[in-house]
Amino acid sequence: MLLIPAIDLRNGRCVRLFKGDFAAETRYEFEPHELLQRYRGIGATWLHVVDLDGARDGTLANRSIIIGLASQTAVRIQVGGGVRSAAVIDDLLRHGVSRVVVGSLAVEQPQEVIGWLNRFGPARLCVAFDIRNDEAGMPRVHTRGWTQGGQLSLWDALAPYLKHGLQHVLCTDIERDGALTGPSLMLYRQARERHPQIAWQASGGVRDAADLAALAQLGMAAAVSGKALLEERMTSEELRPFLPNA
């Protein structure tokens, strides 16, 4: 399993939100390029970059920073937040982004996103589902920077893509994101059992190397971690099994 460090951007700064709440923001005094070099130094081969302004407002607000990060070649960049059109995807890919993450529209307009999947190829597009469990424990997807939704289940949201070669799915448990409470292992176990052909990326709650090992045991393709890495809660030695260039 691959560890993918996350860089969340808001107003050009590196931040983390607590459980997806824009009013519960922690700002970190790192420049985005500084963080890229730091993660490259510990052996990361991929970065997950989120434009939080774009996720909420639908416009890629931190494009210049993202393009700058993608201009280097040592680390591949996966970008999400505010991706609402084929033109944005094309722009990002042409400027060095390796994979584009589509969230809200993947839920709201699946047929359009299936068209993008066919156009750009399954290796270059990742569909993202951000979930909260309802009272019965069913994962329900949320959109627009986690501010809308809650009716559609994760499994129903995923269904339209299954016959169209979808490879990469990023699944975030909103209630665990930025909370350092451990990942939702039951959710990811279900995901792997239902759809083992998909390269699942787990996001939300990772707090230590034991969590990474538990996700690897489930067969997850990747784990995305932001806060635990920003706060250096894991040593380089502990991270080595999950970073191919370490």
N, C-alpha and C positions, 0 to 999 in steps of 0.2 A: 504493500500500500504506500502511496505517495503522500507526503505532507506538502500542502500548498499554503504558504503564508498569505494572509490577507492584508490588504491596505485599503481602508475605507476613507474616502475623500468627501469632505464637506467644506464648501467655501475655500477650496484649495489647501485645506489642512488635513492632517491625519487624525482621525477620530475613531471612537467606538461608541455605539449606542447600547443601552441596556434594554434588552428584550424588544428591540425595534422602536423604542420610544425616542423621537427626535428631541424631546425636552429633557432626556436623560443622557446627555452626551459627555463623554470624557475626551478631552483634547490632549494629544501627545505632542511633545515638542521635538518632533522629528520631521525633517523634510521628506517628501515621498522618495526622492532619489537616494537620500541617505538610508532610508529603510530598505530600498532595493539592494543597495550595496551590502548592507548588513545581512540580509537574507541570502544573498549570493555567497557571502563569506562563510555561512554555515553549511552551504551545499545545496540550497534550493535550486531547482531547475524550472519551476513554475511559480508565478505569483497570481493571486486572485485580487483584482482591483475593482472596487465598487464605487460608482459615482452616486453617492447618497442623494445629492440634490436632484440628479436625474431620475433616480428611482421614485422620488416623491412627485416631481414636477413634470416628468416626461421629456425633458430636454437634457442632453449630455452637457452638463455645466462645467465639468473639469476636463474637457477634451484636450486642451493644450498640455496639461500635466500628463495625461494618459499617453498621448502621442510621444511625449518626451521619454516616458518610461519604456515605451515599446521600441524606441529607436536604438536601444542597446540590444545586443544579441546573446548575451550570456544567460539570460533568464527569459523564458517564454511567458507571455502575459495573457491572462484570461480576464475579460472585462465585461462587467454588467452594470445595470442601472441606467434607466432612460433610453434603452434600445427599443424604439417604437417603429422603425422602418428599415426596409432593405438598404436604403441609401446610407443610413448610419452604420449598418453592418459592413457594407462595402467600403466605406471611408475608413473604418477602424482596421479592417483586414489589409487594405492597401497601405496603411501607415504602420504596419509591423505587428499589430495585435495577432496573436496566434489562434485565439478562440474567443467567440463572442457569446455572452450569456443573455438569453432572452427570458424575462420573468413574467411581468404582467400580461403581455400580449399572448404568451404561451397558454395562459388560462382563458383570456377573454376572446382571442381570435385564433384558435388552433389551426384552422385551415390556411390562414395567411402564413403562419409560422411553419407549417408543413411545406408550403411553397418555398420559403427561405431555406429550409433544410435540404430540399431537392436542389436548389440553386447553388448554395454555397458548400454543401457536402456535410455529412454527419460528423466528420472529424473537426470541423471548424465552428460548429454551433453547439451550444449547451443549453438545454432547457432547465429553468430553475423553478422549483416549487417551494414556497415558504409556507409552513403549516403551523397551525395550532390545533391541539387535540380538543374535541368537544367533550361534553360531559360523559358520553359513551365511549370515549377513547378513540374516536374516529379522527384521523388527520384531515383537517379542512384547510384548503389553500386560501391565502390572503395575497392581495396585490397592491399596487400603487404605494410602494414603500411601506407595506404592511398595514395600510390604513383602511383598506376595503376588502370585501370578500367574506369568506367563512361559510358559504353554502356548499360549494363543490368539494368532494373528497379528493384526496391525492390520487387515488386509483382511477377515479372517473376523469380527472384532469389529464392523466397520463395516457388513457386509453386511445385517443385519436392518433397518437404518434407510433403506436406499436407496430403498425404495418408499413412504416415509412423509414425504417433504418436508423431510428434514433439511437445514438450511442451514449451520449453523456447527459446525465441528470444530476443537478445540484439540488439537494434537499436540505433545507434549513428549518430547524425547530425554533420558532421565534421565541418561545418562552425560555429557551436555554441560551439564546444568542447573547454573548457578552456577560453571562451570569456565572460562568465558571462552576457549573453544577454537574458537569459530566454530560456526555452526548446521549441522545435518545436511542439506546441500543435496541430496545424492542421495536421501535419504528424501522430502524435500518435492517434488523433481522427480517421483518415482514417484507421490506422492499426487496431484499436479496432473494427471499424464498419465492416471491411472486414473479419477479422479473430478473433472473440471474444473468440474462444476456446484456443487461445495461451496466455501463461503468458508472456506478453510483458514487457521488461525492457527498460526504457527510459534513454538515456545518452546524455549529451551535453547541456550546457547552464544554468543548475540550479544555481540560485544566492541567493535564499532566501526561507523561509518557505511557502510563497504564491505560489511559483512555485511548490513546493511539493504538496500543497493542490490542485492546478489546475490539476496536473497529477493524483492524487488520484481520483479526480472527474471524470476523463476520464475512470477510471477503470484499470489503469496500475497496473501490479503486483508489480513492483519495479521501483525505480529510483536510478541510479548510480550517485554519486556526488564525485568529487575530490577537485577542487580548492576552492569551497565555504566552504567546511569543513576544508581544510588545513588552510585557512585564517580566520576561525572562524567567518563567516558572519552570522551564525545562533546560537541562544542560545540553551542550553540544554532543556529549557522549550518549545521552538518552535519545537524542533526535537522530543519531546516525542511521539506525535501521530504516528510517523513513525518508531519508534524503540521499539520493543516489550519488551525488557528487561530494558527500561529506568525507 
